[in-house]
Amino acid sequence: MKAILKFVFAGILLAMLFVTIMASLDRNLFEAGSEMWSQWWFKATLADAYFGFLIFFVWVAYKERQVWRKVLWFVLIICLGNLAMASYMLIELFKLGEDESFTTLLTQQNG
């Protein structure tokens, strides 16, 4: 199961890198955002994404004990979104020992 999760999160990371690079080559983020801001579906999608980032960050804040790590991951998640979230999950999965359960992954606090 750990190998499957590593594969899934690596796939998400690579897919997000691909679509982000392709979108960046198409046009500037601020140019695209200013054109789409009048669309309610754009606003709803943006709100949905950022609320999801905040929900994920609440779990990260629980897991991380050191304030500087909480702040760092908050900035990374808010700025990079799913790129940062997939990276966090990969880091946590690779730190997980062979004999450790998913309960450890979800609940063990990082020093």
ABEGO torsion letter per residue (X at the ends): XAAAAAAAAAAAAAAAAAAAAAAAAABBAAAAAAAAAABAAAAAAAAAAAAAAAAAAAAAAAABABAAAAAAAAAAAAAAEAAAAAAAAAAAAAABBAABBAAAAAABBBX
